[in-house]
Amino acid sequence: MILKRIEGSELSSVIFIRDYIQLTFEGDQCDSKLTAFTTPVIRIRNDSVSYRYGESGYCDKMCDLINQTVEAVKEYPDKEVKILFTNGVYFSISLREEDYEGPEAMMFQDNNLNEWEVW
């Protein structure tokens, strides 16, 4: 899975653009961008609290992930992608067609290898 390439890298930027979010990941072997057309839901492991786009605190929680290291990426086909950070926070992007806010859920670009994938 192409997204596994961000494991061990840090989230270096979060950009909110009208109706989607761009996330940049940087590390020793990583220079990548994830564009989420279906907005991520932020959660804290072992906690029932979630943060959704448009709710109070969402942008702060997303920006708090800047400089955090990606621990793992998990993909559940036709369900969701989870990106887990070493600080215990993770976000998920729904891959369920009914949750799409456009024709795709997300796009990933690996700038080092000049490869990309769309979900």
Biopython code that builds the backbone (N, CA, C, O; Angstrom):
import numpy as np
from Bio.PDB.StructureBuilder import StructureBuilder

atoms = [
    (1, "MET", "N", (0.847, -1.175, 0.000)),
    (1, "MET", "CA", (0.000, 0.000, 0.000)),
    (1, "MET", "C", (0.893, 1.238, 0.000)),
    (1, "MET", "O", (1.794, 1.366, 0.830)),
    (2, "ILE", "N", (0.639, 2.129, -0.921)),
    (2, "ILE", "CA", (1.442, 3.330, -1.117)),
    (2, "ILE", "C", (1.460, 4.226, 0.133)),
    (2, "ILE", "O", (2.470, 4.875, 0.405)),
    (3, "LEU", "N", (0.373, 4.267, 0.883)),
    (3, "LEU", "CA", (0.301, 5.123, 2.067)),
    (3, "LEU", "C", (1.252, 4.699, 3.176)),
    (3, "LEU", "O", (1.605, 5.519, 4.024)),
    (4, "LYS", "N", (1.672, 3.449, 3.193)),
    (4, "LYS", "CA", (2.617, 2.959, 4.210)),
    (4, "LYS", "C", (3.916, 3.756, 4.171)),
    (4, "LYS", "O", (4.666, 3.760, 5.147)),
    (5, "ARG", "N", (4.191, 4.428, 3.060)),
    (5, "ARG", "CA", (5.430, 5.197, 2.919)),
    (5, "ARG", "C", (5.533, 6.351, 3.908)),
    (5, "ARG", "O", (6.630, 6.848, 4.160)),
    (6, "ILE", "N", (4.413, 6.783, 4.469)),
    (6, "ILE", "CA", (4.483, 7.897, 5.421)),
    (6, "ILE", "C", (4.773, 7.428, 6.848)),
    (6, "ILE", "O", (4.996, 8.258, 7.729)),
    (7, "GLU", "N", (4.773, 6.118, 7.092)),
    (7, "GLU", "CA", (5.077, 5.625, 8.434)),
    (7, "GLU", "C", (6.494, 6.061, 8.821)),
    (7, "GLU", "O", (7.437, 5.891, 8.049)),
    (8, "GLY", "N", (6.629, 6.619, 10.010)),
    (8, "GLY", "CA", (7.915, 7.108, 10.491)),
    (8, "GLY", "C", (8.194, 8.554, 10.112)),
    (8, "GLY", "O", (9.181, 9.128, 10.570)),
    (9, "SER", "N", (7.351, 9.149, 9.291)),
    (9, "SER", "CA", (7.539, 10.548, 8.903)),
    (9, "SER", "C", (6.686, 11.446, 9.807)),
    (9, "SER", "O", (5.846, 10.971, 10.571)),
    (10, "GLU", "N", (6.929, 12.749, 9.697)),
    (10, "GLU", "CA", (6.163, 13.716, 10.482)),
    (10, "GLU", "C", (5.169, 14.461, 9.604)),
    (10, "GLU", "O", (5.419, 14.714, 8.425)),
    (11, "LEU", "N", (4.055, 14.799, 10.195)),
    (11, "LEU", "CA", (3.112, 15.691, 9.525)),
    (11, "LEU", "C", (3.724, 17.088, 9.607)),
    (11, "LEU", "O", (3.958, 17.597, 10.703)),
    (12, "SER", "N", (3.980, 17.701, 8.472)),
    (12, "SER", "CA", (4.672, 18.992, 8.471)),
    (12, "SER", "C", (3.752, 20.174, 8.196)),
    (12, "SER", "O", (4.085, 21.305, 8.549)),
    (13, "SER", "N", (2.601, 19.936, 7.572)),
    (13, "SER", "CA", (1.671, 21.043, 7.355)),
    (13, "SER", "C", (0.246, 20.538, 7.186)),
    (13, "SER", "O", (0.007, 19.408, 6.759)),
    (14, "VAL", "N", (-0.684, 21.408, 7.534)),
    (14, "VAL", "CA", (-2.110, 21.171, 7.349)),
    (14, "VAL", "C", (-2.660, 22.420, 6.678)),
    (14, "VAL", "O", (-2.516, 23.528, 7.195)),
    (15, "ILE", "N", (-3.286, 22.237, 5.530)),
    (15, "ILE", "CA", (-3.846, 23.370, 4.803)),
    (15, "ILE", "C", (-5.335, 23.112, 4.584)),
    (15, "ILE", "O", (-5.725, 22.099, 4.005)),
    (16, "PHE", "N", (-6.155, 24.047, 5.058)),
    (16, "PHE", "CA", (-7.600, 23.963, 4.877)),
    (16, "PHE", "C", (-7.953, 24.783, 3.639)),
    (16, "PHE", "O", (-7.729, 25.993, 3.605)),
    (17, "ILE", "N", (-8.503, 24.124, 2.627)),
    (17, "ILE", "CA", (-8.844, 24.785, 1.368)),
    (17, "ILE", "C", (-10.326, 24.552, 1.094)),
    (17, "ILE", "O", (-10.729, 23.446, 0.734)),
    (18, "ARG", "N", (-11.116, 25.568, 1.260)),
    (18, "ARG", "CA", (-12.561, 25.525, 1.037)),
    (18, "ARG", "C", (-13.207, 24.219, 1.453)),
    (18, "ARG", "O", (-13.683, 24.110, 2.583)),
    (19, "ASP", "N", (-13.241, 23.219, 0.573)),
    (19, "ASP", "CA", (-13.966, 21.992, 0.888)),
    (19, "ASP", "C", (-13.074, 20.751, 0.916)),
    (19, "ASP", "O", (-13.564, 19.637, 0.730)),
    (20, "TYR", "N", (-11.772, 20.930, 1.146)),
    (20, "TYR", "CA", (-10.881, 19.788, 1.334)),
    (20, "TYR", "C", (-9.675, 20.206, 2.161)),
    (20, "TYR", "O", (-9.461, 21.392, 2.411)),
    (21, "ILE", "N", (-8.890, 19.218, 2.585)),
    (21, "ILE", "CA", (-7.729, 19.448, 3.443)),
    (21, "ILE", "C", (-6.509, 18.800, 2.801)),
    (21, "ILE", "O", (-6.583, 17.666, 2.327)),
    (22, "GLN", "N", (-5.376, 19.521, 2.783)),
    (22, "GLN", "CA", (-4.111, 18.956, 2.306)),
    (22, "GLN", "C", (-3.168, 18.788, 3.483)),
    (22, "GLN", "O", (-2.990, 19.697, 4.293)),
    (23, "LEU", "N", (-2.568, 17.611, 3.562)),
    (23, "LEU", "CA", (-1.634, 17.273, 4.626)),
    (23, "LEU", "C", (-0.297, 16.897, 3.989)),
    (23, "LEU", "O", (-0.252, 16.077, 3.072)),
    (24, "THR", "N", (0.786, 17.494, 4.475)),
    (24, "THR", "CA", (2.106, 17.200, 3.947)),
    (24, "THR", "C", (2.889, 16.417, 4.990)),
    (24, "THR", "O", (2.879, 16.749, 6.175)),
    (25, "PHE", "N", (3.573, 15.367, 4.524)),
    (25, "PHE", "CA", (4.375, 14.518, 5.395)),
    (25, "PHE", "C", (5.823, 14.577, 4.923)),
    (25, "PHE", "O", (6.100, 14.490, 3.727)),
    (26, "GLU", "N", (6.750, 14.728, 5.883)),
    (26, "GLU", "CA", (8.165, 14.790, 5.558)),
    (26, "GLU", "C", (8.943, 13.881, 6.495)),
    (26, "GLU", "O", (8.592, 13.711, 7.663)),
    (27, "GLY", "N", (10.008, 13.301, 5.956)),
    (27, "GLY", "CA", (10.888, 12.456, 6.745)),
    (27, "GLY", "C", (12.117, 12.114, 5.937)),
    (27, "GLY", "O", (12.322, 12.661, 4.853)),
    (28, "ASP", "N", (12.946, 11.206, 6.457)),
    (28, "ASP", "CA", (14.181, 10.826, 5.778)),
    (28, "ASP", "C", (13.934, 10.351, 4.353)),
    (28, "ASP", "O", (14.673, 10.719, 3.440)),
    (29, "GLN", "N", (12.918, 9.550, 4.161)),
    (29, "GLN", "CA", (12.613, 8.997, 2.848)),
    (29, "GLN", "C", (11.243, 9.432, 2.337)),
    (29, "GLN", "O", (10.695, 8.818, 1.421)),
    (30, "CYS", "N", (10.690, 10.492, 2.929)),
    (30, "CYS", "CA", (9.308, 10.829, 2.621)),
    (30, "CYS", "C", (9.145, 12.315, 2.315)),
    (30, "CYS", "O", (9.600, 13.176, 3.068)),
    (31, "ASP", "N", (8.500, 12.586, 1.215)),
    (31, "ASP", "CA", (8.045, 13.921, 0.847)),
    (31, "ASP", "C", (6.722, 13.699, 0.124)),
    (31, "ASP", "O", (6.688, 13.504, -1.091)),
    (32, "SER", "N", (5.638, 13.732, 0.889)),
    (32, "SER", "CA", (4.347, 13.308, 0.347)),
    (32, "SER", "C", (3.236, 14.257, 0.742)),
    (32, "SER", "O", (3.331, 14.994, 1.724)),
    (33, "LYS", "N", (2.170, 14.215, -0.062)),
    (33, "LYS", "CA", (1.002, 15.044, 0.195)),
    (33, "LYS", "C", (-0.246, 14.175, 0.116)),
    (33, "LYS", "O", (-0.428, 13.405, -0.827)),
    (34, "LEU", "N", (-1.094, 14.313, 1.117)),
    (34, "LEU", "CA", (-2.377, 13.631, 1.148)),
    (34, "LEU", "C", (-3.459, 14.694, 1.069)),
    (34, "LEU", "O", (-3.528, 15.585, 1.916)),
    (35, "THR", "N", (-4.298, 14.598, 0.057)),
    (35, "THR", "CA", (-5.423, 15.507, -0.094)),
    (35, "THR", "C", (-6.679, 14.740, 0.284)),
    (35, "THR", "O", (-7.023, 13.742, -0.348)),
    (36, "ALA", "N", (-7.363, 15.215, 1.325)),
    (36, "ALA", "CA", (-8.576, 14.553, 1.818)),
    (36, "ALA", "C", (-9.793, 15.334, 1.339)),
    (36, "ALA", "O", (-10.079, 16.424, 1.833)),
    (37, "PHE", "N", (-10.506, 14.763, 0.370)),
    (37, "PHE", "CA", (-11.738, 15.366, -0.113)),
    (37, "PHE", "C", (-12.905, 15.029, 0.815)),
    (37, "PHE", "O", (-13.837, 15.818, 0.965)),
    (38, "THR", "N", (-12.843, 13.863, 1.430)),
    (38, "THR", "CA", (-13.757, 13.495, 2.508)),
    (38, "THR", "C", (-13.008, 13.843, 3.787)),
    (38, "THR", "O", (-11.958, 13.266, 4.070)),
    (39, "THR", "N", (-13.539, 14.774, 4.553)),
    (39, "THR", "CA", (-12.772, 15.303, 5.674)),
    (39, "THR", "C", (-12.515, 14.253, 6.756)),
    (39, "THR", "O", (-13.403, 13.479, 7.112)),
    (40, "PRO", "N", (-11.285, 14.242, 7.269)),
    (40, "PRO", "CA", (-10.915, 13.280, 8.303)),
    (40, "PRO", "C", (-11.668, 13.512, 9.614)),
    (40, "PRO", "O", (-12.042, 14.639, 9.939)),
    (41, "VAL", "N", (-11.879, 12.441, 10.349)),
    (41, "VAL", "CA", (-12.413, 12.499, 11.703)),
    (41, "VAL", "C", (-11.239, 12.201, 12.627)),
    (41, "VAL", "O", (-10.531, 11.211, 12.439)),
    (42, "ILE", "N", (-11.032, 13.059, 13.630)),
    (42, "ILE", "CA", (-9.908, 12.916, 14.555)),
    (42, "ILE", "C", (-10.393, 12.232, 15.820)),
    (42, "ILE", "O", (-11.462, 12.545, 16.344)),
    (43, "ARG", "N", (-9.582, 11.286, 16.305)),
    (43, "ARG", "CA", (-9.918, 10.571, 17.535)),
    (43, "ARG", "C", (-8.656, 10.388, 18.375)),
    (43, "ARG", "O", (-7.535, 10.448, 17.869)),
    (44, "ILE", "N", (-8.868, 10.166, 19.655)),
    (44, "ILE", "CA", (-7.773, 9.851, 20.563)),
    (44, "ILE", "C", (-7.962, 8.402, 20.976)),
    (44, "ILE", "O", (-9.037, 8.008, 21.429)),
    (45, "ARG", "N", (-6.885, 7.598, 20.812)),
    (45, "ARG", "CA", (-6.994, 6.180, 21.169)),
    (45, "ARG", "C", (-7.452, 6.024, 22.615)),
    (45, "ARG", "O", (-7.083, 6.819, 23.480)),
    (46, "ASN", "N", (-8.237, 5.018, 22.865)),
    (46, "ASN", "CA", (-8.770, 4.707, 24.192)),
    (46, "ASN", "C", (-9.664, 5.817, 24.742)),
    (46, "ASN", "O", (-9.806, 5.963, 25.956)),
    (47, "ASP", "N", (-10.259, 6.588, 23.853)),
    (47, "ASP", "CA", (-11.162, 7.657, 24.252)),
    (47, "ASP", "C", (-12.331, 7.654, 23.268)),
    (47, "ASP", "O", (-12.154, 7.362, 22.085)),
    (48, "SER", "N", (-13.498, 7.974, 23.750)),
    (48, "SER", "CA", (-14.674, 7.952, 22.874)),
    (48, "SER", "C", (-14.924, 9.297, 22.196)),
    (48, "SER", "O", (-15.876, 9.425, 21.426)),
    (49, "VAL", "N", (-14.090, 10.298, 22.465)),
    (49, "VAL", "CA", (-14.284, 11.624, 21.897)),
    (49, "VAL", "C", (-13.791, 11.648, 20.451)),
    (49, "VAL", "O", (-12.733, 11.102, 20.139)),
    (50, "SER", "N", (-14.560, 12.280, 19.580)),
    (50, "SER", "CA", (-14.126, 12.469, 18.192)),
    (50, "SER", "C", (-14.334, 13.933, 17.818)),
    (50, "SER", "O", (-15.170, 14.627, 18.397)),
    (51, "TYR", "N", (-13.557, 14.382, 16.844)),
    (51, "TYR", "CA", (-13.636, 15.755, 16.359)),
    (51, "TYR", "C", (-13.928, 15.699, 14.866)),
    (51, "TYR", "O", (-13.217, 15.046, 14.103)),
    (52, "ARG", "N", (-14.982, 16.392, 14.465)),
    (52, "ARG", "CA", (-15.399, 16.412, 13.064)),
    (52, "ARG", "C", (-15.294, 17.827, 12.519)),
    (52, "ARG", "O", (-15.460, 18.810, 13.242)),
    (53, "TYR", "N", (-15.013, 17.900, 11.218)),
    (53, "TYR", "CA", (-14.865, 19.188, 10.562)),
    (53, "TYR", "C", (-16.096, 20.050, 10.800)),
    (53, "TYR", "O", (-17.227, 19.588, 10.651)),
    (54, "GLY", "N", (-15.869, 21.296, 11.170)),
    (54, "GLY", "CA", (-16.952, 22.225, 11.452)),
    (54, "GLY", "C", (-17.289, 22.331, 12.928)),
    (54, "GLY", "O", (-17.959, 23.274, 13.348)),
    (55, "GLU", "N", (-16.826, 21.362, 13.722)),
    (55, "GLU", "CA", (-17.068, 21.399, 15.164)),
    (55, "GLU", "C", (-15.971, 22.198, 15.860)),
    (55, "GLU", "O", (-14.844, 22.295, 15.372)),
    (56, "SER", "N", (-16.319, 22.760, 16.992)),
    (56, "SER", "CA", (-15.367, 23.527, 17.790)),
    (56, "SER", "C", (-14.160, 22.646, 18.168)),
    (56, "SER", "O", (-14.325, 21.529, 18.658)),
    (57, "GLY", "N", (-12.966, 23.161, 17.935)),
    (57, "GLY", "CA", (-11.748, 22.444, 18.302)),
    (57, "GLY", "C", (-11.154, 21.593, 17.197)),
    (57, "GLY", "O", (-10.013, 21.144, 17.309)),
    (58, "TYR", "N", (-11.915, 21.360, 16.121)),
    (58, "TYR", "CA", (-11.424, 20.482, 15.054)),
    (58, "TYR", "C", (-10.125, 20.994, 14.436)),
    (58, "TYR", "O", (-9.144, 20.254, 14.360)),
    (59, "CYS", "N", (-10.110, 22.232, 14.002)),
    (59, "CYS", "CA", (-8.907, 22.772, 13.338)),
    (59, "CYS", "C", (-7.711, 22.766, 14.282)),
    (59, "CYS", "O", (-6.591, 22.470, 13.864)),
    (60, "ASP", "N", (-7.943, 23.094, 15.565)),
    (60, "ASP", "CA", (-6.857, 23.065, 16.544)),
    (60, "ASP", "C", (-6.296, 21.657, 16.703)),
    (60, "ASP", "O", (-5.079, 21.476, 16.742)),
    (61, "LYS", "N", (-7.173, 20.658, 16.794)),
    (61, "LYS", "CA", (-6.718, 19.268, 16.953)),
    (61, "LYS", "C", (-5.934, 18.803, 15.724)),
    (61, "LYS", "O", (-4.930, 18.102, 15.852)),
    (62, "MET", "N", (-6.396, 19.194, 14.537)),
    (62, "MET", "CA", (-5.682, 18.809, 13.321)),
    (62, "MET", "C", (-4.301, 19.473, 13.297)),
    (62, "MET", "O", (-3.302, 18.823, 12.992)),
    (63, "CYS", "N", (-4.251, 20.751, 13.616)),
    (63, "CYS", "CA", (-2.963, 21.466, 13.611)),
    (63, "CYS", "C", (-2.035, 20.986, 14.726)),
    (63, "CYS", "O", (-0.815, 21.068, 14.588)),
    (64, "ASP", "N", (-2.596, 20.486, 15.827)),
    (64, "ASP", "CA", (-1.768, 19.919, 16.902)),
    (64, "ASP", "C", (-0.972, 18.708, 16.431)),
    (64, "ASP", "O", (0.012, 18.330, 17.066)),
    (65, "LEU", "N", (-1.388, 18.097, 15.324)),
    (65, "LEU", "CA", (-0.677, 16.930, 14.797)),
    (65, "LEU", "C", (0.582, 17.307, 14.013)),
    (65, "LEU", "O", (1.395, 16.439, 13.693)),
    (66, "ILE", "N", (0.746, 18.591, 13.705)),
    (66, "ILE", "CA", (1.962, 19.037, 13.018)),
    (66, "ILE", "C", (3.163, 18.730, 13.916)),
    (66, "ILE", "O", (3.137, 18.999, 15.117)),
    (67, "ASN", "N", (4.200, 18.172, 13.327)),
    (67, "ASN", "CA", (5.434, 17.713, 13.987)),
    (67, "ASN", "C", (5.273, 16.366, 14.690)),
    (67, "ASN", "O", (6.227, 15.874, 15.292)),
    (68, "GLN", "N", (4.101, 15.767, 14.625)),
    (68, "GLN", "CA", (3.905, 14.440, 15.210)),
    (68, "GLN", "C", (4.302, 13.368, 14.188)),
    (68, "GLN", "O", (4.154, 13.562, 12.981)),
    (69, "THR", "N", (4.799, 12.254, 14.682)),
    (69, "THR", "CA", (5.289, 11.166, 13.844)),
    (69, "THR", "C", (4.191, 10.141, 13.589)),
    (69, "THR", "O", (3.458, 9.752, 14.499)),
    (70, "VAL", "N", (4.093, 9.711, 12.332)),
    (70, "VAL", "CA", (3.130, 8.676, 11.956)),
    (70, "VAL", "C", (3.646, 7.324, 12.442)),
    (70, "VAL", "O", (4.734, 6.888, 12.068)),
    (71, "GLU", "N", (2.856, 6.682, 13.269)),
    (71, "GLU", "CA", (3.205, 5.363, 13.802)),
    (71, "GLU", "C", (2.803, 4.256, 12.838)),
    (71, "GLU", "O", (3.570, 3.327, 12.586)),
    (72, "ALA", "N", (1.588, 4.366, 12.302)),
    (72, "ALA", "CA", (1.071, 3.314, 11.425)),
    (72, "ALA", "C", (-0.024, 3.862, 10.531)),
    (72, "ALA", "O", (-0.696, 4.843, 10.852)),
    (73, "VAL", "N", (-0.180, 3.196, 9.400)),
    (73, "VAL", "CA", (-1.269, 3.483, 8.467)),
    (73, "VAL", "C", (-2.020, 2.176, 8.255)),
    (73, "VAL", "O", (-1.415, 1.143, 7.969)),
    (74, "LYS", "N", (-3.332, 2.228, 8.395)),
    (74, "LYS", "CA", (-4.150, 1.035, 8.218)),
    (74, "LYS", "C", (-5.255, 1.343, 7.214)),
    (74, "LYS", "O", (-5.969, 2.338, 7.335)),
    (75, "GLU", "N", (-5.375, 0.473, 6.232)),
    (75, "GLU", "CA", (-6.425, 0.644, 5.228)),
    (75, "GLU", "C", (-7.411, -0.509, 5.323)),
    (75, "GLU", "O", (-7.030, -1.679, 5.314)),
    (76, "TYR", "N", (-8.671, -0.157, 5.412)),
    (76, "TYR", "CA", (-9.766, -1.114, 5.420)),
    (76, "TYR", "C", (-10.574, -0.845, 4.153)),
    (76, "TYR", "O", (-11.399, 0.069, 4.133)),
    (77, "PRO", "N", (-10.348, -1.632, 3.089)),
    (77, "PRO", "CA", (-10.982, -1.360, 1.786)),
    (77, "PRO", "C", (-12.483, -1.127, 1.888)),
    (77, "PRO", "O", (-13.197, -1.840, 2.593)),
    (78, "ASP", "N", (-12.936, -0.120, 1.172)),
    (78, "ASP", "CA", (-14.349, 0.267, 1.116)),
    (78, "ASP", "C", (-14.912, 0.714, 2.462)),
    (78, "ASP", "O", (-16.122, 0.897, 2.595)),
    (79, "LYS", "N", (-14.042, 0.893, 3.466)),
    (79, "LYS", "CA", (-14.496, 1.337, 4.774)),
    (79, "LYS", "C", (-13.790, 2.630, 5.185)),
    (79, "LYS", "O", (-14.427, 3.679, 5.277)),
    (80, "GLU", "N", (-12.456, 2.560, 5.439)),
    (80, "GLU", "CA", (-11.730, 3.737, 5.888)),
    (80, "GLU", "C", (-10.225, 3.522, 5.835)),
    (80, "GLU", "O", (-9.734, 2.400, 5.715)),
    (81, "VAL", "N", (-9.511, 4.642, 5.929)),
    (81, "VAL", "CA", (-8.060, 4.651, 6.112)),
    (81, "VAL", "C", (-7.807, 5.344, 7.438)),
    (81, "VAL", "O", (-8.369, 6.407, 7.706)),
    (82, "LYS", "N", (-6.952, 4.738, 8.280)),
    (82, "LYS", "CA", (-6.583, 5.337, 9.558)),
    (82, "LYS", "C", (-5.095, 5.679, 9.533)),
    (82, "LYS", "O", (-4.266, 4.875, 9.107)),
    (83, "ILE", "N", (-4.775, 6.879, 9.994)),
    (83, "ILE", "CA", (-3.388, 7.287, 10.154)),
    (83, "ILE", "C", (-3.190, 7.549, 11.637)),
    (83, "ILE", "O", (-3.764, 8.478, 12.206)),
    (84, "LEU", "N", (-2.352, 6.696, 12.259)),
    (84, "LEU", "CA", (-2.127, 6.746, 13.697)),
    (84, "LEU", "C", (-0.793, 7.423, 13.990)),
    (84, "LEU", "O", (0.204, 7.162, 13.317)),
    (85, "PHE", "N", (-0.780, 8.292, 14.996)),
    (85, "PHE", "CA", (0.414, 9.021, 15.386)),
    (85, "PHE", "C", (0.943, 8.484, 16.714)),
    (85, "PHE", "O", (0.198, 7.891, 17.495)),
    (86, "THR", "N", (2.227, 8.696, 16.961)),
    (86, "THR", "CA", (2.861, 8.158, 18.168)),
    (86, "THR", "C", (2.336, 8.792, 19.451)),
    (86, "THR", "O", (2.551, 8.247, 20.533)),
    (87, "ASN", "N", (1.651, 9.933, 19.356)),
    (87, "ASN", "CA", (1.110, 10.584, 20.551)),
    (87, "ASN", "C", (-0.271, 10.048, 20.954)),
    (87, "ASN", "O", (-0.888, 10.567, 21.885)),
    (88, "GLY", "N", (-0.752, 9.023, 20.266)),
    (88, "GLY", "CA", (-2.033, 8.409, 20.626)),
    (88, "GLY", "C", (-3.234, 8.982, 19.899)),
    (88, "GLY", "O", (-4.362, 8.553, 20.141)),
    (89, "VAL", "N", (-3.017, 9.940, 19.017)),
    (89, "VAL", "CA", (-4.101, 10.532, 18.241)),
    (89, "VAL", "C", (-4.092, 9.897, 16.854)),
    (89, "VAL", "O", (-3.030, 9.561, 16.332)),
    (90, "TYR", "N", (-5.255, 9.735, 16.265)),
    (90, "TYR", "CA", (-5.318, 9.263, 14.887)),
    (90, "TYR", "C", (-6.467, 9.946, 14.172)),
    (90, "TYR", "O", (-7.383, 10.476, 14.801)),
    (91, "PHE", "N", (-6.407, 9.926, 12.861)),
    (91, "PHE", "CA", (-7.567, 10.371, 12.103)),
    (91, "PHE", "C", (-7.914, 9.324, 11.073)),
    (91, "PHE", "O", (-7.065, 8.561, 10.612)),
    (92, "SER", "N", (-9.187, 9.311, 10.725)),
    (92, "SER", "CA", (-9.662, 8.352, 9.735)),
    (92, "SER", "C", (-10.374, 9.113, 8.624)),
    (92, "SER", "O", (-11.024, 10.134, 8.848)),
    (93, "ILE", "N", (-10.225, 8.572, 7.416)),
    (93, "ILE", "CA", (-10.905, 9.107, 6.238)),
    (93, "ILE", "C", (-11.805, 8.007, 5.713)),
    (93, "ILE", "O", (-11.342, 6.919, 5.372)),
    (94, "SER", "N", (-13.080, 8.295, 5.652)),
    (94, "SER", "CA", (-14.042, 7.299, 5.205)),
    (94, "SER", "C", (-13.851, 6.995, 3.721)),
    (94, "SER", "O", (-13.649, 7.899, 2.911)),
    (95, "LEU", "N", (-13.917, 5.711, 3.379)),
    (95, "LEU", "CA", (-13.896, 5.258, 1.991)),
    (95, "LEU", "C", (-15.271, 4.758, 1.565)),
    (95, "LEU", "O", (-15.423, 4.173, 0.493)),
    (96, "ARG", "N", (-16.260, 4.991, 2.407)),
    (96, "ARG", "CA", (-17.624, 4.591, 2.074)),
    (96, "ARG", "C", (-18.203, 5.588, 1.083)),
    (96, "ARG", "O", (-18.169, 6.798, 1.306)),
    (97, "GLU", "N", (-18.722, 5.075, 0.012)),
    (97, "GLU", "CA", (-19.228, 5.919, -1.058)),
    (97, "GLU", "C", (-20.258, 6.936, -0.564)),
    (97, "GLU", "O", (-20.297, 8.066, -1.051)),
    (98, "GLU", "N", (-21.077, 6.547, 0.383)),
    (98, "GLU", "CA", (-22.106, 7.460, 0.890)),
    (98, "GLU", "C", (-21.520, 8.639, 1.679)),
    (98, "GLU", "O", (-22.218, 9.624, 1.917)),
    (99, "ASP", "N", (-20.258, 8.549, 2.084)),
    (99, "ASP", "CA", (-19.609, 9.640, 2.813)),
    (99, "ASP", "C", (-18.824, 10.577, 1.900)),
    (99, "ASP", "O", (-18.369, 11.633, 2.337)),
    (100, "TYR", "N", (-18.665, 10.199, 0.649)),
    (100, "TYR", "CA", (-17.901, 11.040, -0.285)),
    (100, "TYR", "C", (-18.548, 12.410, -0.411)),
    (100, "TYR", "O", (-19.771, 12.536, -0.465)),
    (101, "GLU", "N", (-17.711, 13.421, -0.457)),
    (101, "GLU", "CA", (-18.181, 14.791, -0.666)),
    (101, "GLU", "C", (-17.902, 15.224, -2.097)),
    (101, "GLU", "O", (-18.140, 16.378, -2.452)),
    (102, "GLY", "N", (-17.406, 14.320, -2.913)),
    (102, "GLY", "CA", (-17.091, 14.548, -4.318)),
    (102, "GLY", "C", (-16.877, 13.193, -4.967)),
    (102, "GLY", "O", (-17.287, 12.176, -4.408)),
    (103, "PRO", "N", (-16.243, 13.153, -6.139)),
    (103, "PRO", "CA", (-16.058, 11.872, -6.827)),
    (103, "PRO", "C", (-15.018, 10.954, -6.177)),
    (103, "PRO", "O", (-15.044, 9.744, -6.404)),
    (104, "GLU", "N", (-14.100, 11.508, -5.371)),
    (104, "GLU", "CA", (-13.083, 10.699, -4.696)),
    (104, "GLU", "C", (-13.085, 11.027, -3.208)),
    (104, "GLU", "O", (-13.575, 12.075, -2.789)),
    (105, "ALA", "N", (-12.523, 10.105, -2.413)),
    (105, "ALA", "CA", (-12.375, 10.345, -0.971)),
    (105, "ALA", "C", (-11.059, 11.053, -0.680)),
    (105, "ALA", "O", (-11.006, 11.957, 0.154)),
    (106, "MET", "N", (-9.978, 10.634, -1.379)),
    (106, "MET", "CA", (-8.674, 11.224, -1.125)),
    (106, "MET", "C", (-7.702, 10.894, -2.242)),
    (106, "MET", "O", (-7.943, 10.014, -3.069)),
    (107, "MET", "N", (-6.584, 11.637, -2.243)),
    (107, "MET", "CA", (-5.516, 11.413, -3.211)),
    (107, "MET", "C", (-4.187, 11.516, -2.476)),
    (107, "MET", "O", (-4.006, 12.392, -1.630)),
    (108, "PHE", "N", (-3.263, 10.624, -2.797)),
    (108, "PHE", "CA", (-1.938, 10.613, -2.179)),
    (108, "PHE", "C", (-0.882, 10.773, -3.258)),
    (108, "PHE", "O", (-0.916, 10.092, -4.283)),
    (109, "GLN", "N", (0.059, 11.680, -3.017)),
    (109, "GLN", "CA", (1.160, 11.917, -3.948)),
    (109, "GLN", "C", (2.479, 11.685, -3.226)),
    (109, "GLN", "O", (2.739, 12.296, -2.189)),
    (110, "ASP", "N", (3.311, 10.807, -3.770)),
    (110, "ASP", "CA", (4.671, 10.602, -3.272)),
    (110, "ASP", "C", (5.595, 11.386, -4.191)),
    (110, "ASP", "O", (5.847, 10.975, -5.323)),
    (111, "ASN", "N", (6.095, 12.508, -3.706)),
    (111, "ASN", "CA", (6.922, 13.383, -4.537)),
    (111, "ASN", "C", (8.311, 12.814, -4.804)),
    (111, "ASN", "O", (8.924, 13.147, -5.818)),
    (112, "ASN", "N", (8.821, 11.957, -3.910)),
    (112, "ASN", "CA", (10.141, 11.344, -4.125)),
    (112, "ASN", "C", (10.122, 10.398, -5.311)),
    (112, "ASN", "O", (11.045, 10.398, -6.126)),
    (113, "LEU", "N", (9.077, 9.597, -5.411)),
    (113, "LEU", "CA", (8.990, 8.583, -6.459)),
    (113, "LEU", "C", (8.086, 9.006, -7.607)),
    (113, "LEU", "O", (7.914, 8.271, -8.580)),
    (114, "ASN", "N", (7.510, 10.195, -7.483)),
    (114, "ASN", "CA", (6.605, 10.712, -8.509)),
    (114, "ASN", "C", (5.471, 9.727, -8.798)),
    (114, "ASN", "O", (5.150, 9.441, -9.952)),
    (115, "GLU", "N", (4.875, 9.220, -7.719)),
    (115, "GLU", "CA", (3.747, 8.293, -7.828)),
    (115, "GLU", "C", (2.553, 8.875, -7.075)),
    (115, "GLU", "O", (2.712, 9.678, -6.156)),
    (116, "TRP", "N", (1.365, 8.456, -7.479)),
    (116, "TRP", "CA", (0.168, 8.892, -6.798)),
    (116, "TRP", "C", (-0.909, 7.812, -6.868)),
    (116, "TRP", "O", (-0.860, 6.903, -7.696)),
    (117, "GLU", "N", (-1.881, 7.947, -5.970)),
    (117, "GLU", "CA", (-3.009, 7.018, -5.957)),
    (117, "GLU", "C", (-4.247, 7.782, -5.508)),
    (117, "GLU", "O", (-4.165, 8.715, -4.709)),
    (118, "VAL", "N", (-5.391, 7.371, -6.037)),
    (118, "VAL", "CA", (-6.674, 8.014, -5.709)),
    (118, "VAL", "C", (-7.615, 6.948, -5.181)),
    (118, "VAL", "O", (-7.669, 5.837, -5.708)),
    (119, "TRP", "N", (-8.359, 7.292, -4.134)),
    (119, "TRP", "CA", (-9.369, 6.409, -3.573)),
    (119, "TRP", "C", (-10.733, 7.009, -3.786)),
    (119, "TRP", "O", (-11.736, 6.420, -3.385)),
]
sb = StructureBuilder()
sb.init_structure("model")
sb.init_model(0)
sb.init_chain("A")
sb.init_seg("    ")
for serial, (resi, resn, name, xyz) in enumerate(atoms, 1):
    if name == "N":
        sb.init_residue(resn, " ", resi, " ")
    sb.init_atom(name, np.array(xyz, "f"), 0.0, 1.0, " ", f" {name:<3s}", serial, name[0])
structure = sb.get_structure()
